[in-house]
Amino acid sequence: MSRELLSALDRGVRALSIQQPWCHHILHDGKDIENRSWGHSYRGWFLLHAGKRTDGRLPAKLADVPRGGIVGAAKIVDCVRWSESRWFVGHYGFVLTDPIEIPLVPCNGALGFFSVDADTLAAVRAHVEAIAP
C-alpha cells in the first residue's frame, strides 16, 4: 500500500482540503466517504490536507488535531450519488480506502483538487518512506 502511494507521489499526486474533524475521522474512525456538492472522475491516491478552519463541530477532545497542512493520504475508488455508509450525507460521495496517516506537513490549501509544491511532496515522501513496509 505504501509503495503504491510512493509511486503516486513520484507522479505528482494532488491534494484535497478537508476541514477537521473529518480528516481525523478518515484516518482514525473509518470514515469511508468524503461528501461534496460536486462529482469528479478522479480515482487513485490523493493527499489529505487538513484546512486551518474547522466546520464548527470540533469536539473538545479533538481540539489538538493537526490543521494547516497534509496529514495523510487515501485512495478514491468511486464517486457515488448514494451510499449506505453512515458517513454519506451529501450530493456526491468520494468512496475512500486505504487511509495512511503522516505527521503534519504544513502547506496552504486550495479549492478542489490542487497540486502541492516539490518541497511539500518531498516531505510527505520522507514520512511515507519511514512507514513503508
N, C-alpha and C positions, 0 to 999 in steps of 0.2 A: 504494500500500500504506500509506504513512504517513498519507495523507488519510483512509483508512478507519479507521485507529487513532484519529486526531484526532476523528472523528465518534463513535467508541465512547467516547472519554474524555468527550465532551460529554454522553453519556447515562449516565455514571457506571459505567464498566466495572469489573468485580470483579477481585480478585487471588487467586492460589493460591500458598501457600507450598510451596517445593520445596527440599530440602536440597542443598547443594553436595556433590559436583561436578556434580550433574545439571543445574542451571541453566546452568552453563558448557557442558556437552555440548549442550544445546538450542541455545544461542546460537552455538557455535563448531564443533561436531563432527557436526552432522546428526542429533542425537537427535530422532526424529520421533514418539516415543511417550512419554507420561508414565504410568507404571504406578500403579495404585491398587487398593485392595481393594474399592472401591465404584464403581459406574457413575453416570453423570449424563447428562441430556438436553441440557445446555447446549452450544450451538455459537456460535462467534464469538470475538472478541478477548478476551483476559484478560491481566492483568499478572503477570509472573513475579516472585514475591517469594522472594528467597534467604534462607532461615532462618539464624539465628545459629549453629545447630548443624550439624555435618556428619553424614553417615551412617557415619563411621568409615573410609571408603575414600578419603580425600582425599590424593592423592599429593603428595609434597613440591613438585613443580613447580607445583602449584595451590594452595599454601599461602596465597597472597595474593589468591585470588578474593574478590570482594565478598560480604559477608554482612550480614544485618540490614536488608534493605530491597528496594525494587523495583529490578531490574536489567535489565528488558526487558519485551517483550510477545510474544505469539504468538497464532495462531488455533487453536481446536479445531474440527476439521471432522467428527469422528466419535468415537464411543466403541465400542470393539470388545472381544470376549472372546478373540480370537485374531488374530495378525498374523505375517507373515513377517519383519517388521522385526527386525533383530538386537537392538534395544533392548527388545523386548517380553518381559517375564518374569512379568507379574502376572495377576491375575484379570481386571482390566479395563485397557484402554489408551486414553487420550485421544490421538487422532491429531492431531499438531501440524503446522502450516505457517507460513510467513512470519515466522520469528523476527526480532525487532528488538532490538538491544542499546542500552541507555542507561546513562549513569553512575549509580552507586548513589544512590537517593533513600531515605534512612533512614525506616523505619516498622516498627511491630510487625506480626507475622504473626498468623494465627489458623488454626484447623482449617477445612478445606473452603474453598469459595469465600467470600471476605469482601470487604466494602466498605472502601474507604480514604477518609480524610478529604479535605476540599476542598483543603487546602494541599498534600497529597501529590499529588493529581490535577493541581493547577496546576504543580507542579514537574516531574512526568512530562511534562505537555503542553509545557512550555518546552523540554525536551530533544528531544521528538519533532518539534516545530516547527523546531528547529535542524538536524535531519537530513532534513526533508521535502524532496522534490524540487521 
